[in-house]
Amino acid sequence: MEDVRLILAGIWIALMLTYLLGDVIRIFAGDFKPGEIEGKKITQPMLMVMALLMLIPIIMIVLSLTLDYPLIRWISIVAAAFLFVFNLAGIRTYPGTYDKFLIAVGLGFNLLTVWYAWLWS
């Protein structure tokens, strides 16, 4: 049988790279103004929240490979569900079609994570 730990780690890597790809394309497309988000000045607390959100997939890679079952199963489900809801709520704020597409891909990765973790026995 396939090792679910490796599959989950791989999905978390794919999700992280999808997020980063969106950021890189957004920079090249000029779809942002440095120092602002939706016309508001970026603050240190906002940057801290962004850093914490972007760390979730990175931390989940390590946890997927190190935590014992069933703990990692439930943490994966909760983390993926949280990111799914967070990204679904924010999808309308992105102007580019490429953004919406990449967020949809990320949502698919979140669903895949929940699927594999839920069926893990």
C-alpha positions in Angstrom: 0.0 0.0 0.0 1.1 3.6 -0.7 2.5 5.5 2.2 -0.1 8.2 3.0 2.5 10.2 4.8 4.5 10.7 1.6 1.3 11.5 -0.3 0.3 14.1 2.2 3.7 15.7 2.2 3.7 15.8 -1.6 0.3 17.4 -1.7 1.4 20.0 0.9 4.5 20.7 -1.3 2.3 21.1 -4.4 0.0 23.5 -2.5 2.9 25.6 -1.2 4.4 25.8 -4.8 1.0 26.8 -6.2 0.7 29.7 -3.7 4.2 30.8 -4.5 3.5 30.6 -8.3 0.6 32.9 -7.8 2.7 35.4 -6.0 5.4 35.3 -8.6 2.9 35.7 -11.5 1.2 38.5 -9.6 4.5 40.4 -9.3 5.3 40.0 -13.1 1.7 40.9 -14.0 1.9 44.1 -11.9 -1.3 43.2 -10.1 -0.2 44.7 -6.9 1.1 47.9 -5.5 4.2 47.4 -3.2 3.4 48.1 0.4 -0.4 47.9 -0.1 -3.2 45.3 -0.1 -6.5 46.3 -1.5 -5.5 49.9 -1.2 -4.6 49.6 2.5 -1.0 50.1 3.8 0.6 46.8 4.9 1.4 46.8 8.6 3.7 44.5 10.5 0.8 42.6 12.0 -0.6 42.0 8.5 2.8 40.7 7.4 3.0 38.4 10.4 -0.4 36.9 9.6 0.7 36.4 6.0 3.9 34.7 7.1 1.9 32.4 9.5 -0.5 31.5 6.7 2.3 30.7 4.2 4.0 28.6 6.9 1.1 26.3 7.3 1.9 24.1 4.2 5.6 24.2 5.1 5.0 23.0 8.6 2.5 20.4 7.4 5.2 18.9 5.2 7.4 18.2 8.3 4.5 17.1 10.4 3.2 14.7 7.8 6.6 13.0 7.8 7.2 13.0 11.6 3.9 12.9 13.6 2.3 9.7 14.6 -0.9 8.4 13.2 -3.8 9.3 14.0 -2.6 12.8 15.2 -1.3 13.8 11.8 -4.5 12.5 10.1 -6.6 15.0 12.1 -4.1 17.9 11.9 -4.1 17.4 8.1 -7.9 17.5 7.9 -8.2 20.6 10.1 -5.3 22.5 8.4 -6.6 21.7 4.9 -10.2 22.5 5.8 -9.0 25.8 7.3 -7.0 26.8 4.2 -9.9 25.7 2.0 -12.4 28.0 3.8 -9.8 30.9 4.0 -9.0 30.7 0.3 -12.6 30.2 -0.8 -13.6 33.4 1.2 -10.8 35.4 -0.4 -11.1 34.2 -4.0 -13.3 37.1 -5.1 -10.6 39.6 -4.0 -8.1 38.5 -6.6 -8.4 40.4 -9.9 -6.6 38.0 -12.3 -8.1 35.0 -14.0 -4.8 33.2 -13.3 -5.2 34.0 -9.6 -8.7 32.5 -9.5 -7.4 29.4 -11.5 -4.5 28.9 -9.1 -6.7 29.3 -6.0 -9.1 26.7 -7.5 -6.1 24.4 -8.0 -5.1 25.0 -4.4 -8.7 24.3 -3.2 -8.4 21.0 -5.1 -5.2 20.2 -3.3 -7.0 21.0 0.0 -9.8 18.6 -0.9 -7.3 15.9 -1.9 -5.5 16.3 1.5 -8.8 15.9 3.3 -9.7 12.9 1.1 -6.4 11.0 1.7 -6.3 11.9 5.4 -10.0 10.9 5.9 -9.6 7.5 4.2 -6.3 6.8 6.0 -6.7 3.8 8.3 
